[in-house]
């Protein structure tokens, strides 16, 4: 017979009370696990989607001057003392240390042509990459699939009245208008998008690239690290992180995390209150029994140990079952919150964390009841002697 | 030679306006291996006196010496150790722990000692043998009779062989046959050398003791042998 035997026996023979105590903490732990796991999974899912949504790194040729801009960024292509990005550089991008984080590489070539009094910028793109990068584009018609097909911005289409007459001559070459972009509110509205090799040939820029837009998955890697690696690989290019995009994404993720932490803290607080009230009631109910312990020579620390051992055992049960229930709830939540079930790995650290948290909260919430029990006057508690 | 000594012990409850004197400046000395009974009407102060002698309730005035040690001069934990080592308690209404079986209840005072598990079990079994309940070791308190519960309480009080036994109305909830058995048991323990201080209402039970002390209105009147009243 040791102190822990007293604690275990009490729990074994008071199953109803143990059940309510476990339930009180279990709900809190399950909620925290569900919130944490759901948030983490959604965060990764959202981060993944956000990283795919538009570029966060721009690669331009190094130059001594600035002349034209695209998306608010300078384009070296029309400046003096310009260095070129070669098509072979594209391959190097996929060889950096963080190559796994590079999701989309969209090279561009620029050229200007004039027709019917309008000057327009032609952008040669790899349509597969460009459409992946600009998920917000909505096309009336089809995306170009053949070398002689082009895509017009909304304003460009109006200038050249290309919609009703789906043929447009650019520098003496006829192009079929495969589709027209719906208004984007950006400068894309005034552009003509063309197949990359075709545009290189048309403007005499074979083998060169005017600019590269890159979408990097950077939730868990510093974007500056990727920029640095790219700069090393592409010495003739200027590599820039689009800070407002990166920071905006990180802000969104941080807000999401803070919200989850706030809710978790609230739920845990409620859980700890349940434990506190139940343990306090249990101590009051066991006044006589605690009086016996004290009378027969248990020290204050012995009585505290019994109460805290009980709390730890109950919290351990609540932590384990709460974790399992939390994972179940997460699966259920994700079916409602996402279109597809994201990749879902059981994290042993979360399991350990849930158990640790449950025991910590259980012990903290039981500390005052245990102190109260240990301070009971034996004769007062027994009221018989 | 005096083993337990109460010097001018008094106990008051309540605040200034509602102060109640439960025990008034009592002097008492009990010899080693003596069996004394404390008798008195309800509210006379006998249980309060027993609690103070047993180290459970500190007196408002005076001191209690056991083996020459002023027990209320000890720190709380040391006093708990002293109770565990030198005193056994038999409470009114048995006061067994309901979720522990008979042998576990008997082992309770040993839970915080340095005995090995095997030694604890042997001591508890031996104590149960002394009270004739070895065969009911694994029953819960609610699965045995009142008389048996009282004997379990006695086994628990003597399991670590303390030199002093305090008993508060040990037969209060028992019929006459069970009462008699319990008193015989206490008498036997006393004959084995244990000092016993017992509170009882029953003159018949009190007469098992070497000396009867009567308490009335917080004051002490002794009989057999008679000592001068303290107030």
Interface residues (C-beta under 8 A of the other chain):
Chain A: X1 X2 X3 X5 X6 X9 X10 X12 X13 X14 X288 X289 X291 X292 X293 X294 X295 X296 X297 X298 X299 X300 X301 X302 X377 X378 X379 X382 X384 X385
Chain B: X47 X50 X51 X54 X56 X57 X76 X77 X80 X81 X82 X83 X84 X85 X87 X89 X91 X92 X93 X95 X97 X98 X99 X100 X104 X107 X108 X109 X110 X111 X112 X117 X120 X124 X156 X166 X168 X169
